[in-house]
Amino acid sequence: MATQYEISGTTAKGIAGSVERGVAEGTLAPGAALPPVRRLADELGVSPGTVATAYKELRRRGIVVTRGRGGTVVAPAPAVASRRPPKVPQGLRDLAGGHPDPELLPALVPPSRLSPGARSHRSSPRLARLEDAVRDWLRADGVPVEQVTFAHGALDLIGRVLSVELRPGDGVAMEDPGYHHLLDLVSALGLRNVPVAVDDEGMRPEALRAALRAGVRAVVLSPRAQNPYGGCFSVARRDALADVLREAPEMLVVENDHASEVADAALHTVTGAALDRWVHVRTVSKFLGTDLRWAAAACDPVTLARHDGRLLLTSGWVSHLLQETVLGLLTDDGTRALVARARAAYAQRRTALARELAERGIAWHGASGLNLWVPVRDESAVVNGLRSYGWWVAAGARFRLESGPGVRISTAGLRPAQAVRLASDFAAVLGESEATYGG
């Protein structure tokens, strides 16, 4: 065996559970090879069919993958846990987290009018006043608002709609590079991530068409502030993607506008392009606070019914206290002014670093949002090199499926004056790594 972990079990369920425990505990790391079917069957005293059934179940649930002659190995992002970023070493400036600047977030003050006693809101899960505010918010950007709903954040909503629409093994067209928690979520649902290349205008139409031909049943795309690449739809790109999407009317289209108010780019949404099945989701965590686990969505009637039906059977509704807090902030003039200031500050900080990198001949991507994506040849060399200068950036591996290596730099808290030193240190690290690259 290529690992010290001892797989146990006498049934397919037991063997699969043993492997899953090893993955969850970290003993079986991503990429670790499992024994060949016949060898493990001999070791456990079971039939090869029992082991094959266990491996099939593990593949279905996204815990392992089969690589032909390479055998069966633990998946790069096993579905028993999400790929959490490593802890920031003490004393380093954190540019890896992707979080907003706390100084540009409003104070979170719960409403003074609390819900009296214990009661159910299942019959009226959404505050009518917040529904009206959401419709005004989305309508201003051209999103159809006949049906709206709420969830406990964007990942919660996306996970729910995918789980009610798709079955294990179905393919989902995903941005590559893309948001690592979304990639992990798809795997955790037993679905397949089908990579779709992106550029500075978002998903590439020809790559999306290839994914459709491969039989994907859903697509998740970002119209602006794409994480980590920073792409944003132009009108031409939006129209080209809409043309491709209309070729598969039965497919669910999930548009994730996660940065919305601080994306510093206009929204060109595909949701008004006569699609049959679609949902546009927005969260407020980037501009109102990461503890506000709330998202709004507009969608077609079928998606609304399926999402809300599943929500009714689980948490039932989104806390009315949370809804009251969000409503108060969304309609507050002072908060609106703060969000406008944050949007301008984030754009200035991102473009300042981009300018400094470009002056040193370093390519970057980041047309909108809170991050820059910098292609590199060796992620580890750059991450460790910048660590020696006091910076902590995110290695691109956890954002990638098939795309080339890079690092993500979160610029939300990086003042323009600091961009000069970071760019100089980055150039120095690249120079120092030339010996490793061999010229």
C-alpha positions in Angstrom: 0.0 0.0 0.0 1.1 3.5 -0.8 -0.2 4.8 2.6 0.2 3.8 6.3 -3.6 4.0 6.8 -5.1 0.5 7.2 -8.5 0.2 5.5 -10.9 -2.0 7.3 -14.4 -3.5 6.7 -16.1 -6.6 5.5 -19.0 -5.0 3.6 -19.0 -2.3 0.8 -20.5 0.1 3.3 -17.9 -0.6 5.9 -15.0 -0.3 3.5 -16.3 3.0 2.2 -16.8 4.3 5.7 -13.3 3.3 6.7 -11.8 5.2 3.7 -14.0 8.2 4.5 -12.8 8.3 8.1 -9.2 8.2 6.9 -9.8 11.1 4.6 -11.8 13.1 7.2 -9.0 12.6 9.8 -6.3 13.6 7.2 -4.5 10.3 7.3 -5.5 9.7 3.7 -4.4 13.0 2.1 -5.6 14.3 -1.3 -3.8 12.3 -4.0 -3.1 9.3 -1.7 -3.4 6.0 -3.6 -5.8 3.3 -2.5 -4.9 -0.3 -3.0 -6.0 -2.1 -6.2 -9.3 -3.8 -5.8 -8.0 -7.4 -5.8 -5.2 -6.6 -3.4 -7.5 -5.0 -0.9 -10.1 -7.8 -1.3 -7.4 -10.3 -0.4 -6.2 -8.3 2.6 -9.8 -8.0 4.0 -11.0 -11.4 3.0 -13.8 -10.2 0.9 -14.8 -10.6 -2.7 -13.3 -8.1 -5.3 -16.9 -7.2 -6.1 -17.4 -5.9 -2.5 -14.3 -3.6 -2.8 -15.4 -2.5 -6.3 -18.8 -1.5 -4.9 -17.2 0.5 -2.1 -14.9 2.3 -4.5 -17.9 3.1 -6.8 -19.8 4.6 -3.9 -16.7 6.7 -2.9 -16.4 7.9 -6.5 -20.1 8.8 -6.6 -19.7 10.9 -3.5 -16.6 12.7 -4.7 -14.2 11.3 -2.1 -12.0 9.4 -4.6 -11.3 9.6 -8.3 -10.0 7.0 -10.7 -7.1 7.8 -13.0 -7.0 4.9 -15.4 -3.7 3.1 -14.9 -2.9 5.5 -12.1 -5.5 3.7 -10.0 -7.9 5.1 -7.4 -6.8 8.0 -5.4 -8.2 10.4 -2.8 -9.8 13.4 -4.7 -7.9 16.7 -4.8 -10.8 18.2 -2.8 -12.5 15.3 -1.1 -16.1 15.8 -0.3 -15.9 15.0 3.4 -14.4 18.4 4.1 -13.8 21.8 2.5 -10.3 22.9 1.6 -9.7 25.4 4.4 -6.9 27.9 3.8 -3.8 27.4 6.0 -3.6 29.6 9.1 -1.8 32.9 8.7 1.7 32.6 10.3 2.2 35.0 13.1 3.6 38.4 12.1 2.6 38.2 8.5 0.4 40.7 6.6 -2.7 38.6 5.5 -3.5 39.2 1.9 -5.0 35.7 1.4 -8.3 35.8 3.1 -10.4 37.8 0.7 -12.3 39.6 3.4 -13.5 43.2 3.3 -11.8 45.9 5.3 -13.5 46.1 8.8 -13.1 49.9 8.7 -15.4 50.0 5.7 -18.2 48.0 7.3 -21.2 49.4 9.2 -21.8 48.6 12.8 -24.1 45.6 13.2 -26.9 46.6 15.6 -29.7 44.1 16.0 -33.2 45.6 15.9 -34.7 46.6 19.3 -38.1 45.1 18.4 -37.6 41.4 19.0 -40.0 38.6 18.0 -42.3 38.0 21.0 -42.0 34.5 22.3 -41.6 31.2 20.4 -43.5 31.1 17.2 -43.2 29.8 13.7 -42.7 31.9 10.6 -43.3 29.1 8.1 -46.5 30.7 6.9 -44.8 34.0 6.2 -41.0 33.3 6.0 -40.0 36.6 4.4 -40.6 40.1 5.6 -42.7 41.9 3.0 -40.7 45.2 3.5 -37.4 43.4 2.8 -39.0 41.7 -0.2 -39.9 45.1 -1.6 -36.4 46.5 -0.9 -34.8 43.5 -2.6 -37.0 43.9 -5.6 -36.0 47.6 -5.9 -32.3 46.6 -5.4 -32.3 43.9 -8.1 -34.6 45.6 -10.6 -32.3 48.6 -10.8 -29.7 46.3 -12.3 -32.0 44.7 -14.8 -32.7 41.4 -12.9 -36.3 40.1 -13.3 -37.9 40.3 -9.9 -41.3 38.5 -10.2 -40.1 35.8 -7.8 -37.6 36.5 -5.0 -36.5 34.4 -2.0 -34.0 34.5 0.8 -31.3 32.0 2.2 -28.6 31.8 4.8 -25.9 33.1 2.4 -25.0 32.4 -1.2 -23.4 29.0 -0.7 -26.5 27.9 1.3 -28.8 28.9 -1.6 -26.6 27.5 -4.4 -26.1 24.2 -2.5 -29.9 23.9 -2.0 -30.9 24.6 -5.6 -28.2 22.2 -6.9 -29.3 19.5 -4.5 -32.9 19.6 -5.6 -32.2 19.9 -9.3 -29.4 17.4 -9.8 -28.4 13.9 -9.0 -25.1 12.5 -7.9 -22.8 12.2 -10.8 -24.3 15.1 -12.8 -21.9 17.6 -14.2 -21.8 21.3 -13.2 -20.0 23.8 -15.4 -17.7 25.8 -13.0 -15.3 28.7 -13.5 -11.7 27.7 -13.7 -10.0 29.2 -11.7 -13.0 29.6 -9.4 -14.1 30.1 -5.9 -12.8 27.1 -3.9 -15.7 26.8 -1.6 -18.1 26.5 -4.5 -15.8 23.9 -6.1 -15.8 21.9 -2.9 -19.6 22.3 -2.5 -20.2 20.7 -5.9 -18.0 17.8 -5.0 -19.6 17.4 -1.5 -23.0 17.1 -3.2 -21.7 14.2 -5.3 -21.6 16.2 -8.5 -18.8 16.7 -11.0 -16.9 19.9 -11.5 -16.6 20.5 -15.2 -14.0 23.2 -15.7 -14.8 26.3 -17.9 -12.0 28.7 -18.6 -12.3 32.3 -17.7 -10.7 35.6 -18.8 -11.0 39.2 -17.9 -14.6 39.2 -19.1 -15.7 36.1 -17.2 -16.6 32.7 -18.6 -15.4 32.1 -22.1 -18.3 31.2 -24.4 -16.5 28.6 -26.4 -15.4 26.8 -23.2 -19.0 27.0 -21.9 -20.3 25.5 -25.1 -17.8 22.6 -24.8 -19.1 21.9 -21.2 -22.7 21.9 -22.5 -21.7 19.3 -25.2 -20.2 17.2 -22.4 -23.7 17.1 -20.8 -23.6 19.4 -17.8 -26.9 20.0 -16.2 -26.1 23.3 -14.4 -23.7 26.2 -14.7 -22.5 28.6 -11.9 -21.0 31.8 -13.2 -20.0 35.2 -11.8 -21.1 38.4 -13.7 -18.5 40.6 -12.0 -15.8 40.5 -9.3 -15.1 36.8 -10.3 -13.2 35.1 -7.6 -10.2 34.8 -7.9 -9.7 36.1 -11.5 -11.6 39.4 -11.2 -13.4 39.1 -14.5 -16.7 41.0 -15.3 -19.1 40.6 -18.1 -19.1 43.2 -20.9 -22.4 43.6 -22.8 -20.9 41.7 -25.7 -19.7 38.8 -23.4 -23.1 38.7 -21.6 -24.8 38.4 -25.0 -22.5 35.7 -26.2 -22.9 33.7 -23.1 -26.7 34.1 -23.3 -26.6 32.7 -26.8 -24.8 29.6 -25.6 -27.1 29.1 -22.6 -30.2 29.3 -24.8 -28.9 26.2 -26.6 -29.6 24.2 -23.4 -33.0 25.5 -22.2 -33.4 22.7 -19.6 -30.1 23.6 -17.8 -30.1 25.5 -14.6 -28.2 28.8 -14.7 -26.9 30.1 -11.4 -25.6 33.7 -11.5 -23.5 34.5 -8.4 -23.2 38.2 -7.8 -21.4 37.8 -4.6 -19.6 41.2 -4.4 -22.5 43.3 -5.9 -22.3 46.7 -4.3 -18.5 46.8 -4.0 -17.7 45.2 -7.3 -17.0 48.6 -8.9 -18.3 47.3 -12.2 -21.8 47.5 -13.8 -23.9 44.4 -13.7 -24.7 42.9 -17.2 -26.9 40.0 -16.1 -27.8 36.9 -18.2 -31.0 36.4 -16.3 -33.1 38.6 -18.5 -32.1 36.7 -21.7 -35.2 34.5 -22.0 -33.7 31.6 -20.0 -36.1 29.0 -18.8 -34.3 27.9 -15.6 -32.2 30.5 -13.7 -31.4 32.1 -10.4 -29.5 35.3 -9.6 -28.1 35.3 -6.0 -26.6 38.2 -4.0 -25.1 38.2 -0.6 -24.3 41.2 1.7 -21.2 39.8 3.4 -18.7 41.8 1.4 -20.3 45.2 2.1 -22.4 44.8 5.3 -20.4 42.2 7.2 -19.4 38.6 7.1 -21.6 37.7 10.1 -24.7 38.6 8.2 -25.4 35.1 6.8 -28.2 36.2 4.4 -28.6 36.2 0.7 -31.4 37.3 -1.7 -32.2 35.6 -4.9 -34.5 36.1 -7.9 -35.4 33.1 -10.0 -37.9 31.4 -12.2 -41.1 30.0 -10.7 -40.0 26.3 -10.7 -36.7 27.1 -9.0 -38.5 29.2 -6.4 -40.9 26.4 -5.6 -38.2 23.8 -5.3 -35.8 25.9 -3.3 -38.5 27.2 -0.8 -40.0 23.7 -0.5 -36.6 22.3 0.6 -36.0 25.3 2.9 -39.4 24.7 4.5 -38.4 21.1 5.4 -35.1 22.1 6.9 -34.5 25.4 8.7 -38.0 26.6 7.7 -37.1 30.3 7.2 -34.4 32.8 7.6 -34.4 34.5 11.0 -36.7 37.5 11.0 -34.2 39.2 13.4 -31.6 38.8 10.7 -34.0 40.1 8.0 -34.8 43.2 10.1 -31.1 43.9 10.6 -30.4 43.6 6.8 -33.5 45.7 6.0 -32.3 48.5 8.3 -28.9 48.6 6.8 -30.0 48.4 3.1 -32.4 51.3 3.6 -30.1 53.5 5.8 -28.6 56.5 4.1 -25.5 56.5 6.2 -24.8 52.9 5.3 -25.3 53.6 1.6 -22.8 56.4 1.8 -20.3 54.1 3.6 -20.8 51.4 0.9 -20.1 53.9 -1.8 -16.9 54.9 -0.1 -15.9 51.3 0.3 -16.5 50.6 -3.4 -14.3 53.5 -4.4 -11.6 52.6 -1.9 -11.5 48.9 -3.0 -11.2 50.0 -6.6 -8.3 52.4 -5.8 -6.5 49.8 -3.8 -6.8 47.1 -6.4 -5.7 49.3 -9.3 -2.8 50.7 -7.2 -1.2 47.3 -6.8 -2.0 46.4 -10.4 -0.2 49.5 -11.6 2.8 48.8 -9.5 3.0 45.2 -10.7 2.7 46.2 -14.3 5.5 48.8 -13.9 7.7 45.9 -12.9 6.7 43.7 -15.8 4.4 41.4 -13.7 1.2 40.3 -15.4 -2.0 40.3 -13.4 -5.8 39.9 -13.8 -8.4 41.8 -11.8 -10.8 44.0 -13.7 -13.2 44.2 -10.7 -13.6 43.0 -7.2 -11.3 42.7 -4.2 -8.5 40.5 -5.5 -5.8 40.2 -8.1 -4.8 36.9 -9.8 -1.1 36.8 -10.7 0.0 33.9 -12.9 3.3 32.4 -11.7 5.3 29.3 -12.6 5.7 27.9 -9.1 3.1 28.8 -6.5 5.0 27.4 -3.6 8.1 29.4 -4.4 6.2 32.6 -4.7 4.1 32.0 -1.5 7.1 31.1 0.5 9.2 33.8 -1.0 6.7 36.5 -0.1 6.4 35.0 3.4 10.1 35.8 3.9 9.2 39.5 3.2 6.3 39.5 5.6 3.4 38.9 3.2 0.9 36.1 3.2 -0.9 35.4 -0.2 -3.1 32.5 -1.3 -1.6 29.8 -3.4 -3.8 29.2 -6.4 -4.0 25.4 -6.2 -7.3 25.4 -4.2 -9.0 27.6 -6.8 -7.9 25.6 -9.9 -9.2 22.6 -11.8 -7.3 22.6 -15.0 -6.1 26.2 -15.3 -2.4 27.2 -14.9 -0.8 28.1 -11.6 -1.1 31.5 -9.9 -1.5 33.3 -6.6 -4.4 35.3 -5.4 -3.8 38.6 -3.6 -6.6 40.2 -1.6 -6.3 43.9 -1.9 -9.3 45.0 0.2 -7.1 46.1 3.1 -3.9 47.1 1.2 -3.4 50.8 1.2 -2.0 52.3 -2.1 1.3 53.3 -0.3 1.8 49.7 0.7 1.4 48.5 -2.9 4.8 49.9 -3.8 6.6 47.7 -1.3 4.5 44.6 -2.1 5.2 44.9 -5.8 8.9 45.4 -5.3 9.0 42.4 -3.0 7.0 40.4 -5.6 9.5 41.3 -8.3 12.4 40.3 -6.0 10.8 36.9 -5.3 10.3 36.2 -9.0 14.0 37.1 -9.6 15.1 34.9 -6.8 13.1 32.0 -8.1 14.7 32.1 -11.6 17.4 29.7 -10.4 14.6 27.2 -9.5 12.9 27.7 -12.8 16.1 27.2 -14.6 16.0 30.6 -16.4 
